[in-house]
Amino acid sequence: MTTTLAAPDAAPVVWPSLYEAAERAWELEESLPRPTSRSPEQQAVAATAKDAARSLRVQFLDAHVDALYDRLTAGRTLALRIEELVEAAATAFPALVPSAERLASDRSRPQADKEGHEIDQGIFLRAVLRSPSAGPHLLDAMLRPTPRALRLLPEFTRTGIVEMEAVRLERRDGVARLTMCRDDCLNAEDNQQVDDMETAVDLALLDPAVRVGLLRGGEMSHPRYRGKRVFSAGINLKNLSSGDISLVDFLLRRELGYIHKLVRGVLTDRPGQWHSPHIEKPWVAAVDGFAIGGGFQLLLVFDHVLAAADAYFTLPAAKEGIIPGVANFRYSRFAGPCLARQVILQGRRIRASEPDARLMIDEVVEPHDMDAAIERSLVRLDSEAVLANRRMLNLAEEPPDAFRAYMAEFALQQALRLYGQDVIHKVGRFGARSA
């Protein structure tokens, strides 16, 4: 079976051998029991079939990714976000990217019983991001404001307040105050939290009355921390175990969406803004309690970070079996390779009171002094000169092409980690304890 698709630059015909290998792998999945019920022999047969198809996918994409991307984006005139891009690719090139139906079937299962179709999304997105022409175009598409943010912008500019499930956004005295408010789960991250955070960041950047942004955790209702502020407990392992953490909507959207916008700003089409299409603003983060995993990762993109003296920081991703976002790319710039390996590979916990914390924390203050210290830091960053200099610092410290190269490999390696047996066993045990 082959498919020829009309395209602005004559998109290539998908190889018959690739279609045949993909069909073979899909037929095996449907004929075999679910992964946790397969015998070792059945597991080996399924893995061999998937590997054969994936090897051909990589070869085909290495040769044709630019033509495919141009086909999907009408010659790069459409700014498709990653979720839109993989959906369009699944429709136009079904042997390359899993269909919505296959993904939906996988999402309905616990992580241990998924077939791992997201790995094929990772293969596709790695090829796109590695491309010197397609990759930057996709990064720019992800820097544009989301439709949800654009819908909420008139209300926010009028009232200065937006309440969402995971984030409360309030504008006061020129400051956009983002409060993470998942009080029952210590601000653990999931797909909803990523959506709310990107919406809040977009609104803060787009509102002309906002000059500086602040991110802080709210007060918790969790029994162990009731009434106390907490920054973030990182990824929601319970959701990961149940199969509700996705590669595209969480792990990649998080990095290419709101976190990248904290660094580069939001990309807009504003007539007359010839000097830059980006709207950027300085950002302050304030850590109460702890910043674990994704919370730690967030701190690496802020212009000023304060922490309460009793706070601590840790990146347990290696212990969990996954990759800690872009921390592998950013943290060694702060701490050097030795400490970065201790924290990332060995799970070393850093307390705010120890000297090594000052490699990533600007101010350590007593808990009762946090509010006043935060307000002082916001005043210091409220300057046009700060804005221009942060842009140049970010350009020097995190060149766009270097970030793109990291994210290309991350797209595949994180997908592979999600389906590693060690990860499945670890999050399965966590899920059982939570239940």
Buried (B, 14 or more C-beta within 10 A) or exposed (E): EEEEBEBEEEBBEBBEBBBBBBBBBBEBBEEBEEBEEBEEEBEEBBEEBBEBBBEBBBEBBEEBBBBBBBBBBEEBEEBBBBBBBBBBBBEBBBBBBBBEEBBEBBBEBBBBBBBBBBBBBBBBBBBBBBBEEBBBBBBBBBBBBBEBBBEBBEEBBEEBEBEBEBBBBBBEEEBBBBBBBBBEBBBBBBBBBBBBBBBBBBBBBBBEEBBBBBBBBBBBEBEEBEEBBBBBBBBBBBBBBBBBBBBBBBBBBBBBBBBBBBBBBBBBEEEEEEEEBBBBBBBBBBBBBBBBBBBBBBBBBBBBBBBBBBBBBBBBBBEBBBBBBBBBBBBBBBBEEEBBBBBBEEBBEBBBEEEBBEBBBBBBBEBEBBEEBBEEBBEEBBEEEBBEEBBEEBEEEBEBEEBBBBBBBBBBBBBBBBBEEEBBEBBBEBBEEEE
